[in-house]
Amino acid sequence: MRKLIAVIFSICLVIPLLFASQIAIGTASWILDEQFYIHALDDEKVYQAVLSDNMLDGILRSQLALPAETDTSGLRTIVQGILGEEYLKEQTSAIVSDFFDYLHGQTDQFKPVIDLQPVKSALTSEKQSEFLTALVAVMPVCQAGQTPGFGGADQGACKPQGIDDATLIENYLEPAMPAALAQIPDQLSLEGNWQNLVNRNPWGRFLPGMALPASLILAVLFLAFLAVCFWYITALIADGSWRARLQWLGWTLILPSGLVFLLGILLQGNTPQYWLNYGLQYTNLQIQTGLTGAQAILEALSTSALPRVSASFLMVGGICGGLALGLILWGLMTPRKTD
């Protein structure tokens, strides 16, 4: 009878709790790691997605309201050179660091910003001539009723008639460039985007006065403690001898550990990436975010992050699986109780 009760407890409580605990521990090892996000973003494929022709072409056309037939390849190349991987790495690392300072309670608010000063400096120095030449080249000549400019709500960008590009750049655009850039703030605030995200998905601390990472760790530890308690109690119920109890502990632990280890192996293959990409194709990210290349960026991020996620589950599953085998061997080596 006691073995039947132990089997029911193991199936309904022990194995699910042990599996959930290992998943939670493996997840907590990377989801609360600042370097995980920095390294995931600092990837060649992520930079290529952010600076892709499709992404920049969509931004340039929306900002300048250019005709559909306009070739923006030259301007895209200049913009890619101005931004560059080093600049993107600095900005993403700073935003991630600020976010974790906020999560750990070191700052009261999270106000993400993008530093535009390096871009403005490049546009007023070594990249100015190339940028203006490429910009003027993509701008169509103003038609009747249009005002020369870089576009706005009422009309697209256009250049004045009767003035060649070299004269327009030398006599008008280059002298006006410093004043125009001075009107642009040194930092681009993303706080509004963050607040919109929080308002759509409200979240807060688990416990008053405790930072979110500490709350999550406490929840994981409580889940693990609960799993260990039921795991141990069930082994005590299963049999009166420690030889059988140790083997019971080992066998009930090895099943969830094997599943977690198998999950880590599966995450190293192409199947998870395929299903992630499949799901991203049906979430209409372009409509939700307004960014043409949002899907490509997230696909690149998932490719960069999955190896680290896989390693965490392999580590937890491997350690717990080794412990389970040790308990089984210990039980087998324990002498039988003699009457």
Secondary structure as the mmCIF struct_conf table of DSSP 4:
data_model
#
loop_
_struct_conf.conf_type_id
_struct_conf.id
_struct_conf.beg_label_comp_id
_struct_conf.beg_label_asym_id
_struct_conf.beg_label_seq_id
_struct_conf.end_label_comp_id
_struct_conf.end_label_asym_id
_struct_conf.end_label_seq_id
HELX_RH_AL_P HELX_RH_AL_P1 ARG A 2 PHE A 9
HELX_RH_PI_P HELX_RH_PI_P1 SER A 10 VAL A 14
HELX_RH_AL_P HELX_RH_AL_P2 ILE A 15 ILE A 31
TURN_TY1_P TURN_TY1_P1 LEU A 32 LEU A 32
HELX_RH_AL_P HELX_RH_AL_P3 GLU A 34 LEU A 41
BEND BEND1 ASP A 42 ASP A 42
HELX_RH_AL_P HELX_RH_AL_P4 GLU A 44 VAL A 50
TURN_TY1_P TURN_TY1_P2 LEU A 51 LEU A 51
HELX_RH_AL_P HELX_RH_AL_P5 ASP A 53 LEU A 64
TURN_TY1_P TURN_TY1_P3 ALA A 65 ALA A 65
TURN_TY1_P TURN_TY1_P4 ALA A 68 GLU A 69
HELX_RH_AL_P HELX_RH_AL_P6 SER A 73 LEU A 103
TURN_TY1_P TURN_TY1_P5 HIS A 104 GLY A 105
BEND BEND2 GLN A 106 ASP A 108
STRN STRN1 VAL A 113 ASP A 115
HELX_RH_AL_P HELX_RH_AL_P7 GLN A 117 LEU A 123
TURN_TY1_P TURN_TY1_P6 THR A 124 LYS A 127
HELX_RH_AL_P HELX_RH_AL_P8 GLN A 128 VAL A 138
BEND BEND3 MET A 139 MET A 139
HELX_LH_PP_P HELX_LH_PP_P1 PRO A 140 PRO A 140
STRN STRN2 VAL A 141 VAL A 141
HELX_LH_PP_P HELX_LH_PP_P2 CYS A 142 CYS A 142
TURN_TY1_P TURN_TY1_P7 ALA A 144 GLY A 145
STRN STRN3 GLY A 149 GLY A 149
BEND BEND4 PHE A 150 PHE A 150
BEND BEND5 ALA A 153 GLN A 155
STRN STRN4 CYS A 158 LYS A 159
TURN_TY1_P TURN_TY1_P8 GLN A 161 GLY A 162
HELX_RH_AL_P HELX_RH_AL_P9 ASP A 165 LEU A 168
HELX_RH_PI_P HELX_RH_PI_P2 ILE A 169 LEU A 173
HELX_RH_AL_P HELX_RH_AL_P10 GLU A 174 ALA A 182
TURN_TY1_P TURN_TY1_P9 GLN A 183 GLN A 183
BEND BEND6 ILE A 184 ILE A 184
BEND BEND7 ASP A 186 ASP A 186
STRN STRN5 GLN A 187 SER A 189
HELX_RH_AL_P HELX_RH_AL_P11 GLU A 191 ARG A 200
BEND BEND8 ASN A 201 ASN A 201
BEND BEND9 PHE A 206 LEU A 207
TURN_TY1_P TURN_TY1_P10 PRO A 208 GLY A 209
BEND BEND10 MET A 210 MET A 210
HELX_RH_AL_P HELX_RH_AL_P12 LEU A 212 ALA A 238
BEND BEND11 GLY A 240 SER A 241
HELX_RH_AL_P HELX_RH_AL_P13 TRP A 242 LEU A 266
TURN_TY1_P TURN_TY1_P11 LEU A 267 GLN A 268
BEND BEND12 GLY A 269 ASN A 270
HELX_RH_AL_P HELX_RH_AL_P14 THR A 271 GLN A 281
TURN_TY1_P TURN_TY1_P12 TYR A 282 ASN A 284
HELX_RH_AL_P HELX_RH_AL_P15 LEU A 285 THR A 289
TURN_TY1_P TURN_TY1_P13 THR A 292 GLY A 293
HELX_RH_AL_P HELX_RH_AL_P16 ALA A 294 MET A 333
BEND BEND13 THR A 334 THR A 334
HELX_LH_PP_P HELX_LH_PP_P3 PRO A 335 LYS A 337
#
